[in-house]
Amino acid sequence: MTEDSTKIPPPGELPADSASGVDRLQVPGMLLPVLLRPSLCRPRASVFLTRCVRTLRCDAPMPPPLSRAEHFLLRRLPPRLHAQSRGIESRGRKSKSREEEWKSRNKTGLTYIAAAGVGMLGLSYAAVPLYRLYCQAAGLGGTAVAGHDAQQVETMTPVKERVLKISFNADTHASMQWNFRPQQSEIFVVPGETALAFYRAKNPTNAPIIGISTYNVVPFDAGQYFNKIQCFCFEEQRLNPHEEVDMPVFFYIDPEFAEDPRMARVDTITLSYTFFEAKEGQKLPLPGYSYN
Amino acid sequence: MSTAMNFGSKSFKPRAPDKGAFPLDHFGECKALKETFMKCLRNNNFDNSLCRLQSKDYLECRMDNQLMAKEPLTKLGFKDMMDPPPSQADTDPKP
């Protein structure tokens, strides 16, 4: 197969001898690649094409006697040649419509993907309030501690049989210079009875220090029954130089503690306070799930 | 601790106190009553039930000195130690 168009014999040199139509058949066979090329990038070859087609059509008004096979072939070939010449355009049309089809398919696919992306983004924004609602409903993560009723302090009765030891612990952050300690190491209470306990804090430095504290109750499960009526945590407390103050904690253990089977073996609850130094003007959120 | 990275296991969730935070007693106005309370605790082997009177006195002192929001003591769980008001003489105080 000739790849190079220059190798194609110029039209004038086409074998015009009428010995057999095979030569003529061979010529179109040789010209097939040329026929394909013009649709791409060879304007000169298209000239060859038209010329050759013309020579094939106009040439030889009297075809020589052909054998049966050759006759058959000849009959078959020109339509193909016709089809070839027209095929470029129809193939062009087909590929165009196919291209358009692909384009439209791509477009719909892209719109679906873009819609899915936007949907995912919206879902991620909506997930925050939805998750909050779900947690409040399902009570996961200890957020649904809505049963803590402040009114029950009035009406609760102490469970005298169950005596609990509350031990106290005091910590300070490493950079906090207060002396902070409990005034009693332990106290015995019963559920349903309010109790008072004291911590002492002293500022030994020459500068006022503002502290803020948080607390912890161990064991964790018992912590949900530990209700503080009033204490000194989560708010800034200012101590002047060389000042010493008493810090009370007023609390009670929920009477339902005595009915919880998980708490049947719990006899000691440890309350631990930790003081940190507060920076000026810093506003810390109160613990809780909903931020008012 | 609440800051431990043990995901999946229960952790402690601190709650804000019901009535907020006590203002600090900078001038020691109720210090004497506190000392009485502490002495009572030490004498009674740190049993809170026996020292409720002293804790009630301390809280009353705080309320009188603007160190605590004034509230009826029944709301603070001292219902059993309050005398019933004259209008409700038929209700018995709890022992």
Interface residues (C-beta under 8 A of the other chain):
Chain A: G142 T143 V145 H148 A150 V153 E154 M156 T157 P158 K160 Q183 Q184 E186 I187 F188 V189 V190 E193 T194 A195 L196 F198 T214 Y215 N216 V217 V218 F220 D221 G223 N227 K228 I229 Q230 C231 F232 C233 F234 E235 Q237 R238 L239 N240 E243 V245 D246 M247 P248 F250 Y252 L286 P287 G288
Chain B: M1 S2 K10 S11 F12 K13 P14 R15 A16 P17 D18 K19 G20 A21 F22 L24 D25 H26 G28 K31 K34 F37 M38 L41 N45 F46 D47 N48 S49 R52 S55 Y58 L59 R62 M68 T74 K75 L76 G77 F78 K79 K94
